[in-house]
């Protein structure tokens, strides 16, 4: 016959085992290693062109694999020569007129 304390010990062990395994989630680093979270890849974007418009300037940057970025700023701040941007391969150079038109459409 099985001892009563032995059964209680087994039940207690099972309860602690299941309570610890159910409530835990993976850490961010473990999710990255498993491929659940995809970290963005960064590249250095360098200033290609400066275009002036009404109230400021537009800075167009190019990075590796034809990654294009556009930044709008005022004339006092200016454009930084380079910065880290997210890699978006095989992009097209942004047209400032198209961007300004889309911003006006959003404001309506």
C-alpha positions as CSV (number, residue, x, y, z in Angstrom):
1,X,0.0,0.0,0.0
2,X,1.2,3.5,-0.9
3,X,2.0,5.9,2.0
4,X,-0.4,8.9,2.4
5,X,2.5,11.3,2.7
6,X,4.1,10.1,-0.5
7,X,0.8,10.8,-2.4
8,X,0.7,14.3,-0.9
9,X,4.3,14.9,-1.9
10,X,3.6,13.9,-5.5
11,X,0.5,16.1,-5.7
12,X,2.4,19.1,-4.3
13,X,5.3,18.5,-6.7
14,X,2.9,18.4,-9.7
15,X,1.2,21.6,-8.6
16,X,4.4,23.5,-8.3
17,X,5.7,22.2,-11.6
18,X,2.6,23.2,-13.6
19,X,2.2,26.6,-11.9
20,X,5.8,27.6,-12.9
21,X,5.7,26.3,-16.5
22,X,2.3,27.9,-17.4
23,X,2.8,31.5,-16.2
24,X,6.3,32.1,-17.7
25,X,6.7,33.9,-21.0
26,X,9.8,34.1,-23.1
27,X,12.1,37.1,-22.7
28,X,12.6,39.5,-25.5
29,X,16.0,38.1,-26.4
30,X,14.6,34.6,-26.5
31,X,11.9,35.7,-28.8
32,X,14.5,37.3,-31.1
33,X,16.6,34.1,-31.1
34,X,13.5,32.1,-32.0
35,X,12.5,34.4,-34.8
36,X,9.2,35.5,-33.1
37,X,10.4,39.2,-33.1
38,X,12.2,40.5,-36.1
39,X,14.6,43.3,-35.3
40,X,14.9,46.0,-37.9
41,X,18.2,46.2,-39.8
42,X,19.8,49.7,-39.8
43,X,22.1,51.3,-42.4
44,X,23.9,54.6,-42.6
45,X,22.0,57.1,-44.7
46,X,23.9,60.0,-46.1
47,X,22.6,63.4,-47.3
48,X,22.0,63.3,-51.1
49,X,20.0,66.5,-51.8
50,X,18.5,69.5,-50.0
51,X,15.3,71.0,-51.5
52,X,13.8,74.3,-50.2
53,X,10.0,74.7,-49.9
54,X,7.8,77.4,-48.3
55,X,8.6,77.2,-44.6
56,X,11.7,75.1,-44.5
57,X,13.8,72.5,-46.2
58,X,13.5,68.9,-47.2
59,X,16.5,66.6,-46.8
60,X,16.8,63.5,-49.0
61,X,19.1,60.7,-47.8
62,X,20.3,57.6,-49.5
63,X,21.7,54.5,-47.9
64,X,22.9,51.1,-49.0
65,X,20.8,49.0,-51.4
66,X,19.0,52.1,-52.6
67,X,17.4,52.9,-49.3
68,X,15.8,56.4,-49.5
69,X,14.6,58.6,-46.6
70,X,13.2,62.1,-46.5
71,X,13.2,64.5,-43.6
72,X,11.4,67.9,-43.3
73,X,13.0,70.5,-41.1
74,X,13.2,74.3,-40.8
75,X,16.1,76.3,-42.1
76,X,17.6,77.0,-38.6
77,X,18.1,73.3,-37.8
78,X,19.5,72.3,-41.1
79,X,20.2,68.7,-42.4
80,X,22.6,66.3,-40.6
81,X,25.2,64.9,-43.0
82,X,24.3,61.3,-42.1
83,X,22.2,59.2,-39.6
84,X,21.1,55.6,-39.0
85,X,17.9,54.7,-40.9
86,X,16.0,51.4,-41.3
87,X,17.1,49.4,-44.4
88,X,14.4,49.4,-47.1
89,X,16.1,47.9,-50.2
90,X,15.3,48.9,-53.8
91,X,13.4,52.1,-52.9
92,X,12.6,54.9,-55.3
93,X,13.8,58.5,-54.7
94,X,10.9,60.4,-53.0
95,X,9.5,63.4,-54.9
96,X,9.0,66.4,-52.6
97,X,6.0,67.6,-54.6
98,X,4.3,64.2,-54.2
99,X,5.0,64.1,-50.5
100,X,3.7,67.7,-50.0
101,X,0.5,66.8,-52.0
102,X,-0.2,63.8,-49.9
103,X,0.3,65.8,-46.7
104,X,-2.2,68.4,-47.9
105,X,-4.7,65.6,-48.7
106,X,-4.3,64.2,-45.2
107,X,-5.0,67.7,-43.7
108,X,-8.3,68.0,-45.5
